[in-house]
Amino acid sequence: MPSRYVTLVLVLSLALTLPAAAVDPAAPFSIAPGLFQPDAEQLGLKQIPSERTLLYQPTEDGHKFCHHANLVVFRSEMYCMWSNGLEHEDAPGQRVFYCRSTDGREWTEPTLLTEHNVGDGYCVAGGFLVDGERLIAFYTGTGASNFHPDTALLARTTTDGRNWSEPLRITEGFFIDGPWRLPGGRMFLAGEHVGARRESGRMRLLSTSMQDGLGGWEESSIAVQPLNNFGYTEPCPFLRPDGTLILPFRNYSGYLYASTSSDDGRTWTDPVQTDFPDSLARFSCGNLPDGTAFMISNSSPKRLDRSLLTIALSSDGVTFDRAWLVRGEPTEQRFSGKHKINGWQYPHALIWNSELYIAYSINKEDVSVTRIALENLGVKN
């Protein structure tokens, strides 16, 4: 084989995979050496035992786009919502569907939650919140595009999970996750700036003392540099044992950035690059019942490689030192559409009845839920 050909192949292969990130001493978290092995099959991870349920699968004559899955438990039932579009991602006609389950295994048929539009926009699933006897469903109503100045978070409420109120506008911005309750009693909400605010910022971070998440939101302080390294940041927090709030961010580097807050999300440190690989995708963070932090993501530094869905754990919220493969079978989309790609995508997770539930889209077409017994993660409930 000519040496110039070998050189060309080597150059092309290096261009496809980013170099390992150096560990910044200021990074809020890191991975243990060898946790993910980029050159090994399926990153060298073992498959974790699990059970799966398919919630939605489009047909030729139906809506063929699904994404942005979100879970909640309300009155002993689990709910899952997701964005549901005709053909393309984030296009006119996109609505929000949801379904319910009493045991996490058998689910109702999908039901329309909202098709409310702002101008010529569309709907994006934005997560749930339980406020006593009310379930609150959030969604983003866009203008002509995701970052249009009219794009805002809206909400509908229900007391029975079937009948919903009229929409209430909450705040401007683009959101795909609902509010989080923090140990100090405040609520925290994270999404994206829209309109002219994106000229100087990216992530929009808010907190409030109102427990229903329907008002009182105050914008949190955070600096973002370099700005062009961030597009959608899709923040999702977890806690350290000392109560420090850790907030990772999606970005273009191939590795998650992250900030910390010690005042219930009112102020944040400057985002710092970690060495946790990320393929430019939404991830899901949180804490297991014993306080262990989890990160569910497409943990490859290859941009938009969503072929593997993984879970990593950290006991101290500083070093992720255990990881497994959640899904890694080959997938192939059945219907064409703008921005569609293959893979296991945009996870959202919660704990219910001694199991970790992970909802996600498959090829941005199907919606599925994976159940993992906590004991298989080495965690006692």
Disulfide bonds with the S-S distance in Angstrom:
none
